[in-house]
């Protein structure tokens, strides 16, 4: 394989480093936060049921009648020349349920093509796409279920792949208490065609659960999302900071702090988010992703790695959101989302 393609593959897997499971699956771009709101709340939000159509990308059971005729567009300025985005639209039909269609894309930019000797013989581009179709239905006044089918196409130089993934979600929403609980199974499916003849790769299967609570007498909503519940231990051996099991001077075994190890493994599944709901048309958002911080920070300069923030406001009929996420001391991402209910632009006769 040409060096340029190898380099691209490394970038491709690094693009979803915040949800890293050792590079054990393909199509990791599906785990990226595709809206400003989710990015500012730590990268995941599966347990808030309102009119934000962007949340359907992570939990199809959040799709509801309040999203009907709503259109949303998102753009993300990622690392180096990588850009990605998301567009979605929804319609609801009484007695049938709610439907949505969306497209996710990641554009990795232009690369120089070179052979094994380093001779450059042109350039190529690479991109990932996912066409999403979702359906949700209320079982009663509090419970809803949903499913989302994703058709995936990925191309890198002369290598390309096609696959399908299925998301299943269930949500419990109690508006009187301001409480929401949700569970999602993401990315069930397979590659129909691999990048090469070496074989097909598994999809980034994941089980998630989430809780959100809006305070009754204060303008705050707190969210806790548990990710990668299908695998307990998300840690890995850092070659630059290996765990010392034996004292190099005495040769004695070093006792490990089991409580600390347990706490570290537990928190790697957790994403914390808080929304400050100042008014109906303006709010502030803050998030913390523990796993992202543990994996991507520099030991001597951790900075704000793992933290994120953003805001949302409404101007006339347009909702505008911005999100900022810190991935590394030298890398951050900027997220922009515009959304509107198209029904507000015309009057029904």
MOMODA-V555296 format. One record per residue. N is the residue number from 1. RES is the residue in one letter. SS is DSSP state (helix for helix, strand for strand, loop for the rest). D_LAST is the distance of its C-alpha to the last C-alpha in Angstrom with 1 decimal. Layout:
n=N res=RES ss=SS d_last=D_LAST
n=N res=RES ss=SS d_last=D_LAST
//
This chain:
n=1 res=X ss=loop d_last=61.3
n=2 res=X ss=loop d_last=61.0
n=3 res=X ss=helix d_last=61.2
n=4 res=X ss=helix d_last=57.9
n=5 res=X ss=helix d_last=56.1
n=6 res=X ss=helix d_last=58.1
n=7 res=X ss=helix d_last=57.0
n=8 res=X ss=helix d_last=53.4
n=9 res=X ss=helix d_last=53.7
n=10 res=X ss=helix d_last=55.1
n=11 res=X ss=helix d_last=52.1
n=12 res=X ss=helix d_last=49.8
n=13 res=X ss=helix d_last=51.2
n=14 res=X ss=helix d_last=51.6
n=15 res=X ss=loop d_last=47.9
n=16 res=X ss=loop d_last=47.3
n=17 res=X ss=helix d_last=50.5
n=18 res=X ss=helix d_last=48.9
n=19 res=X ss=helix d_last=48.4
n=20 res=X ss=loop d_last=51.6
n=21 res=X ss=loop d_last=53.4
n=22 res=X ss=loop d_last=56.3
n=23 res=X ss=loop d_last=54.4
n=24 res=X ss=loop d_last=54.5
n=25 res=X ss=loop d_last=51.2
n=26 res=X ss=strand d_last=49.2
n=27 res=X ss=loop d_last=45.6
n=28 res=X ss=helix d_last=46.0
n=29 res=X ss=helix d_last=43.1
n=30 res=X ss=helix d_last=40.9
n=31 res=X ss=helix d_last=42.1
n=32 res=X ss=loop d_last=41.2
n=33 res=X ss=loop d_last=38.7
n=34 res=X ss=loop d_last=35.6
n=35 res=X ss=loop d_last=33.7
n=36 res=X ss=helix d_last=34.8
n=37 res=X ss=helix d_last=34.3
n=38 res=X ss=helix d_last=36.5
n=39 res=X ss=helix d_last=39.1
n=40 res=X ss=helix d_last=39.5
n=41 res=X ss=loop d_last=39.9
n=42 res=X ss=loop d_last=42.9
n=43 res=X ss=loop d_last=41.3
n=44 res=X ss=loop d_last=39.8
n=45 res=X ss=loop d_last=37.1
n=46 res=X ss=loop d_last=36.4
n=47 res=X ss=loop d_last=36.0
n=48 res=X ss=loop d_last=33.1
n=49 res=X ss=loop d_last=29.8
n=50 res=X ss=loop d_last=26.9
n=51 res=X ss=loop d_last=23.9
n=52 res=X ss=loop d_last=26.4
n=53 res=X ss=helix d_last=25.9
n=54 res=X ss=helix d_last=29.2
n=55 res=X ss=helix d_last=31.1
n=56 res=X ss=helix d_last=30.3
n=57 res=X ss=helix d_last=32.9
n=58 res=X ss=loop d_last=35.6
n=59 res=X ss=loop d_last=34.3
n=60 res=X ss=helix d_last=31.8
n=61 res=X ss=helix d_last=31.6
n=62 res=X ss=helix d_last=29.8
n=63 res=X ss=loop d_last=26.7
n=64 res=X ss=loop d_last=24.1
n=65 res=X ss=helix d_last=20.5
n=66 res=X ss=helix d_last=20.3
n=67 res=X ss=helix d_last=20.9
n=68 res=X ss=loop d_last=17.9
n=69 res=X ss=loop d_last=16.4
n=70 res=X ss=strand d_last=19.3
n=71 res=X ss=strand d_last=21.5
n=72 res=X ss=strand d_last=25.1
n=73 res=X ss=strand d_last=27.9
n=74 res=X ss=strand d_last=31.5
n=75 res=X ss=strand d_last=34.7
n=76 res=X ss=strand d_last=38.2
n=77 res=X ss=strand d_last=41.3
n=78 res=X ss=loop d_last=43.9
n=79 res=X ss=loop d_last=47.7
n=80 res=X ss=loop d_last=49.5
n=81 res=X ss=loop d_last=47.3
n=82 res=X ss=loop d_last=45.1
n=83 res=X ss=strand d_last=41.4
n=84 res=X ss=strand d_last=38.7
n=85 res=X ss=strand d_last=35.0
n=86 res=X ss=strand d_last=32.1
n=87 res=X ss=strand d_last=28.5
n=88 res=X ss=strand d_last=26.2
n=89 res=X ss=strand d_last=22.7
n=90 res=X ss=strand d_last=21.4
n=91 res=X ss=strand d_last=18.9
n=92 res=X ss=strand d_last=19.1
n=93 res=X ss=strand d_last=18.7
n=94 res=X ss=loop d_last=19.4
n=95 res=X ss=loop d_last=22.8
n=96 res=X ss=loop d_last=23.8
n=97 res=X ss=strand d_last=24.0
n=98 res=X ss=strand d_last=23.2
n=99 res=X ss=strand d_last=24.1
n=100 res=X ss=strand d_last=24.9
n=101 res=X ss=strand d_last=26.6
n=102 res=X ss=strand d_last=28.8
n=103 res=X ss=strand d_last=31.7
n=104 res=X ss=strand d_last=34.8
n=105 res=X ss=strand d_last=37.4
n=106 res=X ss=strand d_last=40.7
n=107 res=X ss=strand d_last=42.4
n=108 res=X ss=strand d_last=46.1
n=109 res=X ss=strand d_last=47.0
n=110 res=X ss=strand d_last=49.8
n=111 res=X ss=strand d_last=53.3
n=112 res=X ss=strand d_last=56.6
n=113 res=X ss=strand d_last=58.1
n=114 res=X ss=strand d_last=61.8
n=115 res=X ss=loop d_last=64.4
n=116 res=X ss=loop d_last=66.9
n=117 res=X ss=loop d_last=69.2
n=118 res=X ss=loop d_last=66.5
n=119 res=X ss=loop d_last=66.1
n=120 res=X ss=strand d_last=62.6
n=121 res=X ss=strand d_last=61.3
n=122 res=X ss=strand d_last=57.6
n=123 res=X ss=strand d_last=54.5
n=124 res=X ss=strand d_last=51.7
n=125 res=X ss=strand d_last=48.4
n=126 res=X ss=strand d_last=47.1
n=127 res=X ss=strand d_last=43.7
n=128 res=X ss=strand d_last=42.1
n=129 res=X ss=strand d_last=38.6
n=130 res=X ss=strand d_last=36.8
n=131 res=X ss=strand d_last=33.6
n=132 res=X ss=strand d_last=32.2
n=133 res=X ss=strand d_last=30.0
n=134 res=X ss=strand d_last=29.4
n=135 res=X ss=strand d_last=28.3
n=136 res=X ss=strand d_last=28.3
n=137 res=X ss=strand d_last=28.0
n=138 res=X ss=strand d_last=28.6
n=139 res=X ss=loop d_last=31.7
n=140 res=X ss=loop d_last=31.2
n=141 res=X ss=loop d_last=29.9
n=142 res=X ss=loop d_last=32.4
n=143 res=X ss=strand d_last=33.4
n=144 res=X ss=strand d_last=31.7
n=145 res=X ss=strand d_last=33.1
n=146 res=X ss=strand d_last=32.2
n=147 res=X ss=strand d_last=33.7
n=148 res=X ss=strand d_last=33.5
n=149 res=X ss=strand d_last=35.1
n=150 res=X ss=strand d_last=36.3
n=151 res=X ss=strand d_last=37.7
n=152 res=X ss=strand d_last=40.2
n=153 res=X ss=strand d_last=41.8
n=154 res=X ss=strand d_last=44.6
n=155 res=X ss=strand d_last=46.8
n=156 res=X ss=strand d_last=49.9
n=157 res=X ss=loop d_last=51.9
n=158 res=X ss=loop d_last=52.8
n=159 res=X ss=strand d_last=52.1
n=160 res=X ss=strand d_last=48.8
n=161 res=X ss=strand d_last=47.5
n=162 res=X ss=strand d_last=44.7
n=163 res=X ss=strand d_last=43.8
n=164 res=X ss=strand d_last=41.3
n=165 res=X ss=strand d_last=40.7
n=166 res=X ss=strand d_last=39.0
n=167 res=X ss=strand d_last=37.9
n=168 res=X ss=strand d_last=37.7
n=169 res=X ss=strand d_last=36.5
n=170 res=X ss=strand d_last=36.3
n=171 res=X ss=strand d_last=35.0
n=172 res=X ss=strand d_last=35.6
n=173 res=X ss=strand d_last=33.4
n=174 res=X ss=strand d_last=34.2
n=175 res=X ss=loop d_last=31.8
n=176 res=X ss=loop d_last=33.9
n=177 res=X ss=loop d_last=36.9
n=178 res=X ss=loop d_last=35.2
n=179 res=X ss=strand d_last=37.1
n=180 res=X ss=strand d_last=36.3
n=181 res=X ss=strand d_last=38.7
n=182 res=X ss=strand d_last=38.2
n=183 res=X ss=strand d_last=40.4
n=184 res=X ss=strand d_last=39.9
n=185 res=X ss=strand d_last=42.0
n=186 res=X ss=strand d_last=41.4
n=187 res=X ss=strand d_last=42.4
n=188 res=X ss=strand d_last=43.8
n=189 res=X ss=strand d_last=44.6
n=190 res=X ss=strand d_last=46.9
n=191 res=X ss=strand d_last=47.6
n=192 res=X ss=strand d_last=47.6
n=193 res=X ss=strand d_last=49.5
n=194 res=X ss=loop d_last=51.7
n=195 res=X ss=loop d_last=52.4
n=196 res=X ss=loop d_last=55.9
n=197 res=X ss=loop d_last=58.2
n=198 res=X ss=loop d_last=59.5
n=199 res=X ss=loop d_last=56.9
n=200 res=X ss=loop d_last=53.5
n=201 res=X ss=loop d_last=52.7
n=202 res=X ss=loop d_last=51.0
n=203 res=X ss=strand d_last=47.5
n=204 res=X ss=loop d_last=47.2
n=205 res=X ss=loop d_last=46.7
n=206 res=X ss=strand d_last=46.0
n=207 res=X ss=strand d_last=45.4
n=208 res=X ss=strand d_last=43.7
n=209 res=X ss=strand d_last=43.0
n=210 res=X ss=strand d_last=41.3
n=211 res=X ss=strand d_last=40.9
n=212 res=X ss=strand d_last=38.7
n=213 res=X ss=strand d_last=39.0
n=214 res=X ss=strand d_last=37.0
n=215 res=X ss=loop d_last=39.3
n=216 res=X ss=loop d_last=38.2
n=217 res=X ss=loop d_last=39.8
n=218 res=X ss=loop d_last=39.8
n=219 res=X ss=loop d_last=37.3
n=220 res=X ss=strand d_last=38.7
n=221 res=X ss=strand d_last=37.8
n=222 res=X ss=strand d_last=40.7
n=223 res=X ss=strand d_last=40.7
n=224 res=X ss=strand d_last=43.6
n=225 res=X ss=strand d_last=43.3
n=226 res=X ss=strand d_last=46.2
n=227 res=X ss=loop d_last=46.4
n=228 res=X ss=loop d_last=48.7
n=229 res=X ss=loop d_last=49.7
n=230 res=X ss=loop d_last=51.1
n=231 res=X ss=loop d_last=54.0
n=232 res=X ss=loop d_last=55.9
n=233 res=X ss=loop d_last=58.1
n=234 res=X ss=loop d_last=56.1
n=235 res=X ss=loop d_last=59.1
n=236 res=X ss=loop d_last=61.2
n=237 res=X ss=loop d_last=64.6
n=238 res=X ss=loop d_last=64.4
n=239 res=X ss=loop d_last=67.3
n=240 res=X ss=loop d_last=67.6
n=241 res=X ss=loop d_last=67.7
n=242 res=X ss=loop d_last=69.3
n=243 res=X ss=loop d_last=69.9
n=244 res=X ss=loop d_last=73.6
n=245 res=X ss=loop d_last=75.1
n=246 res=X ss=strand d_last=78.7
n=247 res=X ss=loop d_last=80.3
n=248 res=X ss=loop d_last=81.7
n=249 res=X ss=loop d_last=84.7
n=250 res=X ss=loop d_last=85.8
n=251 res=X ss=loop d_last=84.4
n=252 res=X ss=loop d_last=83.1
n=253 res=X ss=strand d_last=79.7
n=254 res=X ss=loop d_last=76.9
n=255 res=X ss=loop d_last=75.2
n=256 res=X ss=loop d_last=71.5
n=257 res=X ss=loop d_last=69.2
n=258 res=X ss=helix d_last=67.4
n=259 res=X ss=helix d_last=65.1
n=260 res=X ss=helix d_last=64.0
n=261 res=X ss=helix d_last=63.6
n=262 res=X ss=helix d_last=61.5
n=263 res=X ss=helix d_last=59.3
n=264 res=X ss=helix d_last=58.8
n=265 res=X ss=helix d_last=57.7
n=266 res=X ss=helix d_last=55.4
n=267 res=X ss=helix d_last=53.6
n=268 res=X ss=loop d_last=53.1
n=269 res=X ss=loop d_last=50.4
n=270 res=X ss=strand d_last=48.6
n=271 res=X ss=strand d_last=45.8
n=272 res=X ss=strand d_last=45.0
n=273 res=X ss=strand d_last=41.9
n=274 res=X ss=strand d_last=40.7
n=275 res=X ss=strand d_last=37.5
n=276 res=X ss=strand d_last=37.8
n=277 res=X ss=strand d_last=34.4
n=278 res=X ss=strand d_last=34.9
n=279 res=X ss=strand d_last=31.3
n=280 res=X ss=loop d_last=27.9
n=281 res=X ss=loop d_last=27.6
n=282 res=X ss=strand d_last=31.2
n=283 res=X ss=strand d_last=33.8
n=284 res=X ss=strand d_last=37.2
n=285 res=X ss=strand d_last=38.5
n=286 res=X ss=strand d_last=42.0
n=287 res=X ss=strand d_last=43.5
n=288 res=X ss=strand d_last=46.9
n=289 res=X ss=strand d_last=47.9
n=290 res=X ss=helix d_last=51.5
n=291 res=X ss=helix d_last=52.2
n=292 res=X ss=helix d_last=51.1
n=293 res=X ss=helix d_last=53.4
n=294 res=X ss=helix d_last=56.4
n=295 res=X ss=helix d_last=56.1
n=296 res=X ss=helix d_last=55.3
n=297 res=X ss=loop d_last=57.0
n=298 res=X ss=loop d_last=60.4
n=299 res=X ss=loop d_last=63.0
n=300 res=X ss=loop d_last=64.3
n=301 res=X ss=loop d_last=61.0
n=302 res=X ss=loop d_last=58.2
n=303 res=X ss=loop d_last=56.0
n=304 res=X ss=loop d_last=52.3
n=305 res=X ss=loop d_last=52.1
n=306 res=X ss=loop d_last=49.8
n=307 res=X ss=strand d_last=47.8
n=308 res=X ss=strand d_last=44.3
n=309 res=X ss=strand d_last=41.8
n=310 res=X ss=strand d_last=38.4
n=311 res=X ss=strand d_last=35.5
n=312 res=X ss=strand d_last=31.8
n=313 res=X ss=strand d_last=29.5
n=314 res=X ss=strand d_last=26.0
n=315 res=X ss=strand d_last=25.3
n=316 res=X ss=loop d_last=21.9
n=317 res=X ss=loop d_last=19.6
n=318 res=X ss=strand d_last=22.7
n=319 res=X ss=strand d_last=25.2
n=320 res=X ss=strand d_last=28.7
n=321 res=X ss=strand d_last=31.7
n=322 res=X ss=strand d_last=35.3
n=323 res=X ss=strand d_last=38.1
n=324 res=X ss=strand d_last=41.9
n=325 res=X ss=strand d_last=44.3
n=326 res=X ss=strand d_last=48.1
n=327 res=X ss=strand d_last=49.8
n=328 res=X ss=strand d_last=53.2
n=329 res=X ss=loop d_last=55.2
n=330 res=X ss=loop d_last=54.4
n=331 res=X ss=strand d_last=50.9
n=332 res=X ss=strand d_last=47.5
n=333 res=X ss=strand d_last=43.9
n=334 res=X ss=strand d_last=40.9
n=335 res=X ss=strand d_last=37.4
n=336 res=X ss=strand d_last=34.1
n=337 res=X ss=strand d_last=30.6
n=338 res=X ss=strand d_last=27.1
n=339 res=X ss=strand d_last=24.0
n=340 res=X ss=strand d_last=20.3
n=341 res=X ss=strand d_last=17.2
n=342 res=X ss=helix d_last=15.1
n=343 res=X ss=helix d_last=11.8
n=344 res=X ss=helix d_last=13.0
n=345 res=X ss=helix d_last=13.1
n=346 res=X ss=loop d_last=9.4
n=347 res=X ss=loop d_last=6.4
n=348 res=X ss=loop d_last=3.8
n=349 res=X ss=loop d_last=0.0
//
